């Protein structure tokens, strides 16, 4: 399921034939919550038990953000926002509390805790099942799945084989839940931490055709030679509907930098855990920091990672210094929003020399980025850099728009035959240069938009080729100060072979 057909970003090499004097630059989202976290809701109502701080869910039809959080007596509450910054309690009128229904308590099965994976499903055709939820940890030996039409009234799925599925969370899952095949085009996918044979944390992947019955788990991201020693992977913010954006699956990977000096057998455990005792100490590293990494894939199996932090933790002493656990991107009001949980201390507080009784604080943060702004192609030095795309079908012609910031520079472009020869009338000298910041600037030559259709003269040179067998490519001349983020081809089908691959560009 592609959200923007025809779009090509330059995060990976898929649409880049060559870069000369140009480089890719990872761009960092701007943190809205630098000095303090989002002020969501103070839990001062008698039916509330904790501050809202769980995952943020986005209703794309109504353009509303939601957070679910625990209340007293197994109740579940919800808060909502129209901008992701200012939050309020909706008066749902669904559940009686102390003789009144004037509250934000959702109609939630009492035997099911709020913790779990929840999805507003863009794929669903039956509104009865628009909202979906699965419970990671079996409750009293039973795995649970719920559904809702409005996200307020929730129901259990009828009992079935899905109730007998093994533990969903990865690190403690039994061995029989690992392995199996993988389908890149599965409607639903989830990524979570699982344990390796080395007792380290790696990223596992599960898939489903119905969001109820799930496959076994396969490892898709593990430490490699480009990672510093001690790197592990905690989780990933992702789209459980397994959609692509410009052909890319985009996740924000929680890269866990463990403390290599931490001994397996902790000396003076009573000082480490304090009087609270704490859980049993296992031979695995349990302290360190977590940073988000931009990670992309064309098939959900092979991944490209940018190893530097996608955006940075706060300064020492700040509310999000210790770790950042980031969600996947949400497109809203021409911005990409990244909600994250920031923690003031390291994963297990050992580096801060605190005891187990000392509490870390976690709060909700927000960072924003321009659409497609993950990675830009820029000139390496004072001379213009050159990006040449891979070839695509010429056919009857079409239009190209680019997401580029040329406010401090210039972007020129030309159309080439697949041999590399410029097409007359569509050279860099004849283009209308872009000298502004635009999300969708059209490529034009002397006022005419788009690439040309196949000429009779060119087709006559190769009479044995069909029309769809002629290819062209684009070349961009990127002056210093210019950032090129993406391009979009219309019609989008020109980037695909005629082998039908359902649901994705292959």
C-alpha positions as CSV (number, residue, x, y, z in Angstrom):
1,X,0.0,0.0,0.0
2,X,1.8,3.1,-1.3
3,X,0.9,6.5,0.2
4,X,2.6,8.6,-2.5
5,X,2.8,6.8,-5.9
6,X,5.5,8.0,-8.2
7,X,7.6,9.6,-5.4
8,X,11.3,8.9,-5.1
9,X,13.3,9.9,-2.1
10,X,17.1,9.7,-2.1
11,X,17.5,8.0,1.3
12,X,18.8,4.8,-0.4
13,X,20.3,4.0,-3.8
14,X,17.2,2.8,-5.5
15,X,16.7,5.7,-7.9
16,X,20.2,7.1,-8.0
17,X,22.5,6.0,-10.8
18,X,25.4,8.3,-9.8
19,X,26.4,11.2,-7.5
20,X,29.3,13.4,-8.6
21,X,30.4,16.2,-6.3
22,X,27.3,15.6,-4.3
23,X,26.5,13.8,-1.1
24,X,23.6,12.7,1.0
25,X,23.0,14.6,4.3
26,X,20.9,13.3,7.2
27,X,18.6,16.0,8.4
28,X,17.5,16.1,12.0
29,X,13.9,16.9,13.1
30,X,13.5,20.1,15.2
31,X,12.5,19.3,18.7
32,X,9.4,21.2,19.8
33,X,10.0,20.1,23.4
34,X,13.6,21.2,24.0
35,X,13.2,22.7,27.5
36,X,10.3,20.7,28.7
37,X,8.1,17.8,27.6
38,X,4.6,18.2,26.2
39,X,2.1,19.2,28.9
40,X,-0.6,16.7,28.1
41,X,-3.0,16.2,31.0
42,X,-2.4,16.3,34.8
43,X,-4.1,13.2,36.2
44,X,-6.3,15.1,38.8
45,X,-9.6,13.4,38.1
46,X,-10.7,10.7,40.5
47,X,-10.9,8.1,37.7
48,X,-7.3,8.7,36.5
49,X,-4.3,6.8,37.9
50,X,-1.3,7.9,35.8
51,X,-0.2,10.7,33.5
52,X,-0.9,10.0,29.8
53,X,2.4,9.0,28.2
54,X,1.8,6.0,25.9
55,X,1.9,5.8,22.2
56,X,0.2,8.5,20.1
57,X,-2.4,7.2,17.6
58,X,-3.6,9.3,14.6
59,X,-7.1,9.1,13.1
60,X,-6.3,10.0,9.5
61,X,-10.0,10.5,8.6
62,X,-10.8,12.9,11.4
63,X,-7.2,14.3,11.8
64,X,-7.2,13.7,15.5
65,X,-4.4,12.5,17.7
66,X,-5.2,10.1,20.6
67,X,-3.4,8.7,23.7
68,X,-4.9,5.9,25.8
69,X,-3.8,5.6,29.4
70,X,-4.8,3.6,32.6
71,X,-7.4,4.7,35.0
72,X,-8.5,3.3,38.4
73,X,-10.4,0.1,38.7
74,X,-9.0,-1.3,35.4
75,X,-10.6,1.6,33.5
76,X,-8.9,3.0,30.3
77,X,-9.0,6.7,29.6
78,X,-8.3,8.7,26.4
79,X,-7.1,12.2,25.6
80,X,-7.2,13.9,22.2
81,X,-5.5,16.7,20.3
82,X,-6.0,18.4,16.9
83,X,-2.4,19.6,16.6
84,X,-0.4,17.0,18.7
85,X,0.6,19.7,21.2
86,X,-2.5,20.8,23.1
87,X,-4.5,17.9,24.6
88,X,-7.9,17.6,26.2
89,X,-10.2,15.1,27.7
90,X,-13.2,14.3,25.5
91,X,-16.5,13.9,27.4
92,X,-17.5,10.5,26.1
93,X,-20.5,9.7,28.3
94,X,-19.9,6.0,28.0
95,X,-18.9,4.6,31.4
96,X,-20.4,5.4,34.8
97,X,-18.0,6.5,37.5
98,X,-19.4,7.4,40.9
99,X,-22.8,8.0,39.5
100,X,-21.7,10.2,36.5
101,X,-20.8,9.5,32.9
102,X,-19.2,12.9,32.4
103,X,-15.7,11.6,31.9
104,X,-13.2,10.4,29.3
105,X,-13.3,6.7,30.2
106,X,-13.6,4.4,27.1
107,X,-15.8,1.3,27.0
108,X,-12.9,-1.1,27.4
109,X,-13.1,-4.8,28.4
110,X,-12.2,-5.0,32.1
111,X,-10.0,-8.1,31.7
112,X,-7.7,-6.4,29.1
113,X,-5.0,-3.9,30.2
114,X,-4.2,-0.8,28.1
115,X,-0.7,-2.0,27.3
116,X,-0.4,-3.4,23.8
117,X,-0.2,-2.5,20.1
118,X,-3.1,-0.4,18.8
119,X,-3.8,0.7,15.3
120,X,-6.1,3.0,13.4
121,X,-6.2,0.9,10.3
122,X,-6.0,2.7,6.9
123,X,-6.5,-0.6,5.1
124,X,-9.8,-1.6,6.7
125,X,-12.9,-1.6,4.4
126,X,-15.4,-2.4,7.2
127,X,-15.7,0.5,9.6
128,X,-16.7,-1.9,12.4
129,X,-13.0,-2.9,12.6
130,X,-11.4,0.4,11.9
131,X,-9.5,0.4,15.2
132,X,-7.6,-2.7,16.2
133,X,-5.6,-3.8,19.2
134,X,-3.5,-6.8,20.2
135,X,-2.1,-7.6,23.7
136,X,1.5,-8.5,23.7
137,X,1.6,-10.5,26.9
138,X,-0.8,-13.3,27.6
139,X,-3.2,-12.5,30.4
140,X,-3.9,-15.6,32.5
141,X,-2.5,-17.7,29.6
142,X,-4.8,-16.1,26.9
143,X,-3.6,-13.9,24.1
144,X,-6.1,-11.1,23.3
145,X,-7.3,-9.2,20.2
146,X,-9.8,-6.3,20.2
147,X,-11.6,-4.2,17.7
148,X,-13.6,-0.9,17.6
149,X,-15.4,1.2,15.1
150,X,-14.8,4.6,16.8
151,X,-11.9,3.9,19.2
152,X,-14.2,4.4,22.2
153,X,-16.3,1.2,22.3
154,X,-14.0,-1.9,22.3
155,X,-14.9,-5.5,21.9
156,X,-13.1,-8.8,22.1
157,X,-12.6,-10.9,18.9
158,X,-14.6,-14.1,19.2
159,X,-12.6,-16.9,20.8
160,X,-10.4,-18.8,18.4
161,X,-6.9,-20.2,17.7
162,X,-5.4,-16.7,18.0
163,X,-6.0,-16.9,21.8
164,X,-3.5,-19.7,22.0
165,X,-0.6,-17.8,20.4
166,X,2.7,-17.8,22.3
167,X,4.0,-14.8,24.0
168,X,4.3,-11.9,21.6
169,X,7.0,-9.8,23.1
170,X,10.4,-11.0,21.8
171,X,13.0,-11.0,24.5
172,X,11.3,-13.7,26.7
173,X,9.5,-15.6,23.9
174,X,9.9,-19.3,23.8
175,X,12.1,-20.7,21.0
176,X,9.2,-22.2,19.1
177,X,8.0,-18.7,18.2
178,X,11.1,-17.9,16.2
179,X,11.7,-18.6,12.5
180,X,9.3,-19.1,9.5
181,X,9.0,-17.3,6.2
182,X,8.4,-13.6,5.5
183,X,6.1,-11.9,3.0
184,X,7.2,-8.3,2.2
185,X,3.7,-7.4,1.1
186,X,1.9,-8.6,4.2
187,X,-0.9,-6.2,5.2
188,X,0.3,-5.9,8.8
189,X,3.7,-6.1,10.4
190,X,5.3,-5.4,13.7
191,X,8.8,-5.0,14.9
192,X,10.0,-5.6,18.4
193,X,12.9,-6.6,20.6
194,X,13.9,-10.2,20.7
195,X,16.8,-12.0,22.3
196,X,19.7,-13.4,20.2
197,X,21.7,-16.5,21.0
198,X,24.4,-14.2,22.4
199,X,21.9,-12.8,24.9
200,X,21.8,-9.4,23.2
201,X,18.8,-7.5,21.9
202,X,18.1,-7.6,18.2
203,X,15.1,-6.4,16.2
204,X,12.5,-9.1,15.3
205,X,9.7,-9.0,12.8
206,X,6.3,-10.6,12.7
207,X,3.5,-10.3,10.1
208,X,-0.2,-10.9,9.8
209,X,-2.9,-11.1,7.2
210,X,-5.7,-10.1,9.6
211,X,-4.1,-8.4,12.6
212,X,-5.3,-11.3,14.7
213,X,-3.2,-14.3,13.7
214,X,0.6,-13.6,13.6
215,X,3.6,-15.4,12.2
216,X,6.6,-16.5,14.1
217,X,9.4,-13.9,14.6
218,X,12.4,-13.5,12.4
219,X,15.5,-11.3,13.1
220,X,15.8,-8.5,10.6
221,X,18.3,-6.1,12.2
222,X,21.4,-7.2,14.2
223,X,24.7,-5.5,15.1
224,X,27.3,-5.4,12.3
225,X,30.8,-4.3,11.8
226,X,29.8,-0.6,11.3
227,X,28.3,-0.5,14.8
228,X,30.3,0.4,17.9
229,X,30.8,-2.6,20.3
230,X,27.9,-3.0,22.7
231,X,25.2,-1.8,20.2
232,X,21.9,-3.6,20.6
233,X,18.4,-2.8,19.4
234,X,15.5,-2.1,21.7
235,X,12.5,-1.5,19.4
236,X,11.3,0.6,16.4
237,X,8.7,3.1,15.7
238,X,6.8,1.9,12.6
239,X,3.6,1.8,10.6
240,X,1.9,-1.5,11.5
241,X,-0.2,-1.2,8.3
242,X,3.0,-1.9,6.4
243,X,2.6,1.1,4.0
244,X,5.4,2.5,1.9
245,X,6.2,6.1,1.2
246,X,7.9,6.5,-2.1
247,X,8.5,2.8,-2.1
248,X,10.2,2.9,1.3
249,X,9.3,1.3,4.6
250,X,10.5,3.8,7.2
251,X,11.1,2.9,10.8
252,X,12.8,4.9,13.6
253,X,15.1,2.3,15.2
254,X,15.8,2.5,19.0
255,X,19.6,1.9,19.0
256,X,20.7,0.8,22.5
257,X,24.3,1.6,23.4
258,X,25.0,-0.7,26.3
259,X,27.6,-0.1,29.0
260,X,30.4,-2.5,28.2
261,X,32.0,-1.9,31.6
262,X,28.9,-3.3,33.4
263,X,29.8,-6.7,34.9
264,X,27.6,-9.7,34.4
265,X,28.0,-10.5,38.1
266,X,27.2,-7.2,39.8
267,X,29.2,-6.6,42.9
268,X,27.3,-5.3,45.9
269,X,23.9,-6.0,44.3
270,X,22.2,-4.5,47.4
271,X,23.8,-1.2,46.6
272,X,22.8,-1.5,42.9
273,X,19.2,-2.5,43.5
274,X,18.7,-0.7,46.9
275,X,16.3,-1.8,49.5
276,X,13.6,-2.4,46.9
277,X,15.4,-5.6,45.8
278,X,14.6,-5.3,42.1
279,X,14.4,-8.1,39.6
280,X,17.0,-10.9,39.5
281,X,20.2,-9.9,37.8
282,X,20.7,-11.9,34.6
283,X,23.8,-12.2,32.5
284,X,22.9,-9.5,30.0
285,X,23.8,-5.8,29.9
286,X,21.0,-3.8,31.3
287,X,22.3,-0.3,31.4
288,X,23.0,2.2,28.6
289,X,21.4,5.0,26.5
290,X,18.9,4.7,23.6
291,X,19.1,6.9,20.5
292,X,16.8,6.9,17.5
293,X,18.2,5.9,14.0
294,X,16.6,6.5,10.6
295,X,16.2,3.1,9.0
296,X,14.6,2.2,5.6
297,X,13.8,-0.8,3.5
298,X,12.2,-1.7,0.2
299,X,11.1,-5.1,1.4
300,X,10.9,-5.1,5.2
301,X,13.8,-7.6,5.3
302,X,16.9,-5.8,4.2
303,X,17.5,-2.5,5.9
304,X,19.7,0.6,5.4
305,X,20.6,2.4,8.6
306,X,21.9,5.9,9.2
307,X,24.2,5.3,12.2
308,X,24.2,8.8,13.7
309,X,21.2,9.7,15.9
310,X,18.2,10.9,13.9
311,X,17.7,13.5,16.6
312,X,19.6,14.0,19.8
313,X,18.9,13.4,23.4
314,X,18.8,16.4,25.7
315,X,21.7,17.9,27.5
316,X,22.9,16.3,30.8
317,X,20.3,17.0,33.4
318,X,17.4,17.6,31.0
319,X,14.2,15.6,31.0
320,X,15.2,13.5,27.9
321,X,18.9,13.0,28.5
322,X,19.0,9.3,29.3
323,X,17.1,7.7,26.4
324,X,14.7,8.5,23.6
325,X,12.2,6.0,22.3
326,X,10.7,7.4,19.1
327,X,7.5,6.5,17.2
328,X,7.1,6.3,13.4
329,X,6.4,9.4,11.4
330,X,2.9,11.0,11.3
331,X,2.1,13.4,8.4
332,X,-0.1,16.2,9.6
333,X,-0.5,19.8,8.3
334,X,2.4,19.5,5.9
335,X,4.8,18.3,8.6
336,X,6.2,15.0,9.7
337,X,5.6,14.6,13.5
338,X,7.7,12.3,15.6
339,X,6.4,11.7,19.1
340,X,8.8,10.1,21.5
341,X,9.2,9.1,25.1
342,X,12.1,10.8,26.8
343,X,13.7,9.5,30.0
344,X,15.9,11.6,32.3
345,X,18.2,8.7,33.3
346,X,19.9,5.8,31.6
347,X,18.1,2.6,30.9
348,X,18.8,1.2,34.4
349,X,20.1,4.2,36.2
350,X,23.4,2.6,37.1
351,X,25.5,5.3,35.4
352,X,23.8,7.9,37.4
353,X,24.9,6.1,40.6
354,X,21.3,5.9,41.8
355,X,19.7,2.9,43.5
356,X,16.8,0.9,42.2
357,X,14.5,2.8,44.6
358,X,15.3,6.1,42.8
359,X,12.7,6.7,40.1
360,X,13.4,7.9,36.6
361,X,10.8,10.1,34.9
362,X,9.4,9.6,31.4
363,X,7.5,12.1,29.5
364,X,6.2,12.7,26.0
365,X,8.2,14.8,23.5
366,X,7.7,16.0,19.9
367,X,10.0,16.7,17.0
368,X,9.0,17.9,13.5
369,X,10.5,17.7,10.0
370,X,9.4,18.8,6.5
371,X,7.8,16.1,4.4
372,X,10.4,13.9,2.7
373,X,13.0,15.9,4.7
374,X,14.9,12.8,6.1
375,X,17.8,13.1,3.7
376,X,18.8,15.8,1.2
377,X,21.3,15.6,-1.6
378,X,23.7,18.6,-1.6
379,X,26.8,19.9,-3.3
380,X,30.0,18.7,-1.6
381,X,31.9,21.9,-2.1
382,X,31.8,25.3,-3.9
383,X,31.0,23.7,-7.3
384,X,27.5,22.3,-8.2
385,X,27.0,18.6,-7.4
386,X,25.4,16.3,-10.0
387,X,22.7,13.6,-9.3
388,X,21.7,11.3,-12.2
389,X,18.7,9.2,-11.6
390,X,18.2,5.6,-12.8
391,X,16.3,5.3,-16.0
392,X,12.5,5.1,-16.3
393,X,10.1,4.6,-19.2
394,X,9.6,7.6,-21.5
395,X,6.3,6.5,-23.1
396,X,3.9,9.4,-23.8
397,X,5.7,11.8,-21.5
398,X,4.7,13.1,-18.1
399,X,5.4,15.6,-15.4
400,X,8.0,15.9,-12.6
401,X,7.8,17.8,-9.3
402,X,10.6,18.1,-6.8
403,X,10.7,18.8,-3.1
404,X,13.7,21.1,-2.8
405,X,15.0,24.1,-0.9
406,X,16.9,26.3,-3.4
407,X,16.2,29.5,-1.5
408,X,19.9,30.1,-1.0
409,X,21.1,28.4,-4.3
410,X,19.8,27.0,-7.5
411,X,18.6,23.8,-9.0
412,X,19.0,23.0,-12.7
413,X,18.0,19.9,-14.4
414,X,17.9,18.1,-17.8
415,X,16.3,15.0,-19.5
416,X,18.7,12.4,-20.9
417,X,18.3,9.4,-23.2
418,X,19.3,6.3,-21.4
419,X,22.6,6.5,-23.2
420,X,23.3,9.7,-21.2
421,X,22.9,12.1,-24.2
422,X,20.8,15.2,-23.4
423,X,17.5,15.5,-25.3
424,X,17.4,18.7,-27.3
425,X,15.0,21.3,-25.8
426,X,15.3,19.6,-22.4
427,X,18.9,20.5,-21.4
428,X,20.1,22.2,-18.3
429,X,20.7,25.4,-20.2
430,X,17.1,25.4,-21.4
431,X,15.4,24.6,-18.0
432,X,13.7,27.1,-15.8
433,X,15.9,27.1,-12.8
434,X,14.4,26.6,-9.3
435,X,15.5,29.3,-6.9
436,X,13.0,28.9,-4.1
437,X,12.0,26.6,-1.3
438,X,9.1,24.4,-2.5
439,X,7.5,21.1,-1.6
440,X,6.2,20.5,-5.2
441,X,8.1,22.7,-7.7
442,X,7.4,21.5,-11.3
443,X,10.3,20.9,-13.7
444,X,9.8,23.1,-16.7
445,X,11.8,24.0,-19.9
446,X,11.1,27.4,-21.4
447,X,7.7,27.4,-19.7
448,X,6.7,23.9,-20.8
449,X,6.2,21.3,-18.0
450,X,7.4,17.7,-17.9
451,X,9.4,15.3,-20.0
452,X,8.7,14.7,-23.7
453,X,6.9,11.7,-25.2
454,X,8.7,9.3,-27.4
455,X,9.4,10.9,-30.8
456,X,8.8,9.1,-34.1
457,X,12.4,9.8,-35.1
458,X,13.8,8.0,-32.0
459,X,11.4,5.1,-32.4
460,X,12.4,4.7,-36.0
461,X,16.0,4.1,-35.0
462,X,14.9,1.0,-33.1
463,X,12.0,-0.4,-35.0
464,X,12.0,-3.7,-33.1
465,X,11.4,-2.1,-29.7
466,X,8.0,-1.5,-28.3
467,X,7.1,2.0,-27.1
468,X,7.3,0.9,-23.4
469,X,10.9,-0.2,-24.0
470,X,12.4,3.3,-24.4
471,X,13.9,4.8,-21.3
472,X,15.1,8.2,-20.2
473,X,16.6,9.6,-17.0
474,X,17.0,12.9,-15.2
475,X,20.1,14.8,-14.2
476,X,20.1,17.5,-11.5
477,X,22.8,20.2,-11.1
478,X,22.7,21.2,-7.4
479,X,24.4,24.4,-6.6
480,X,25.9,25.1,-3.1
481,X,23.2,26.0,-0.6
482,X,20.5,23.9,-2.4
483,X,18.9,20.8,-0.8
484,X,17.1,18.2,-3.0
485,X,14.8,15.9,-1.0
486,X,12.6,14.0,-3.5
487,X,11.0,14.0,-6.9
488,X,7.6,12.7,-8.0
489,X,6.9,11.3,-11.4
490,X,3.4,11.3,-13.0
491,X,2.3,8.8,-14.2
492,X,4.0,6.8,-11.5
493,X,3.9,3.5,-13.4
494,X,6.9,4.6,-15.5
495,X,9.3,3.5,-12.7
496,X,8.0,-0.1,-12.8
497,X,8.8,-3.1,-15.0
498,X,5.9,-4.8,-16.7
499,X,6.2,-7.8,-14.3
500,X,3.3,-7.3,-12.0
501,X,4.4,-7.2,-8.4
502,X,1.3,-6.6,-6.3
503,X,1.5,-3.8,-3.8
504,X,5.0,-2.5,-4.2
505,X,7.7,-1.3,-6.5
506,X,10.2,-4.1,-7.1
